[in-house]
Amino acid sequence: MKKVTILLLTFALFLCAACSQIMSKTAEVVTVIEIREESILVENKNKEQKEIPIPKIVSGLIEKDRDYFIEYEHLNGQGKKLVSIQPIKSFDYEE
């Protein structure tokens, strides 16, 4: 009985570790470089460019050359999925 319990616990830990590798989230500030019907091309502050799939209905609401805070999931074998996108307000100071 003790061996079965240890085996089940080992399997459960392995399964949890595997699931955490399958999906992870990234959140970052990006600038939208290009807007396509089903995706956006963004550039983060390290000058890394990524293509992020988006719902078609969202593409008309996003502005090119504007900064956004985005969250997306990495789905192993399925690419990326946008979770949220929020514009970052820019402040123009007059001197």
C-alpha positions in Angstrom: 0.0 0.0 0.0 2.8 2.4 0.8 4.4 1.8 -2.6 1.2 2.6 -4.4 0.8 5.9 -2.4 4.4 6.9 -3.2 3.9 6.0 -6.9 0.6 8.0 -7.0 2.3 11.0 -5.3 5.2 10.8 -7.7 2.9 10.7 -10.7 0.9 13.7 -9.4 4.0 15.8 -9.0 5.2 14.8 -12.4 1.8 15.7 -13.9 1.8 19.1 -12.1 5.3 19.9 -13.4 4.4 18.9 -16.9 1.2 21.1 -16.9 3.2 24.1 -15.6 5.5 23.7 -18.6 2.6 23.5 -21.1 1.3 26.9 -20.3 3.0 30.0 -19.0 2.1 33.8 -19.0 4.1 36.8 -20.0 3.3 40.4 -19.2 5.2 43.3 -20.7 5.1 46.8 -22.1 5.3 46.8 -25.9 4.9 49.2 -28.8 2.6 48.0 -31.6 4.6 48.0 -34.9 2.0 46.5 -37.2 -1.7 45.6 -37.0 -3.0 42.7 -39.0 -6.5 41.3 -39.1 -5.8 38.4 -36.7 -2.5 39.4 -35.0 -0.3 42.3 -34.0 3.5 42.7 -34.4 4.9 44.2 -31.2 8.3 45.3 -30.0 9.3 45.2 -26.3 11.8 47.6 -24.6 14.6 45.1 -25.5 13.8 45.6 -29.2 12.5 42.0 -29.4 9.7 41.7 -31.9 6.9 39.1 -31.5 3.7 38.4 -33.3 0.7 37.9 -31.0 -2.6 36.5 -32.3 -5.6 38.7 -31.4 -9.4 38.3 -31.9 -10.6 40.0 -35.1 -12.9 42.3 -33.2 -9.9 43.8 -31.3 -7.8 44.7 -34.4 -9.8 47.9 -35.1 -9.3 49.2 -31.5 -5.5 49.0 -31.4 -3.3 51.9 -32.7 0.0 51.5 -34.4 3.1 53.1 -32.8 1.3 53.2 -29.4 2.5 51.6 -26.1 0.4 48.9 -24.5 0.7 46.7 -21.5 -0.1 43.2 -22.7 -0.5 39.8 -21.1 -0.3 36.6 -23.2 -0.1 32.9 -22.6 2.4 30.6 -24.2 0.7 27.4 -25.2 3.2 24.7 -26.1 2.4 23.4 -29.6 -0.3 26.1 -30.1 1.7 29.4 -30.0 0.6 32.4 -28.1 -2.8 33.7 -26.9 -3.6 37.3 -25.9 -5.1 37.5 -22.4 -5.3 41.3 -22.0 -4.2 44.5 -23.6 -4.3 48.0 -22.1 -3.1 51.2 -23.6 -0.5 53.1 -21.6 -1.2 56.8 -21.3 1.5 59.1 -22.5 2.1 62.4 -20.7 3.2 65.4 -22.6 4.8 68.0 -20.3 5.1 71.6 -21.4 8.2 73.4 -20.3 
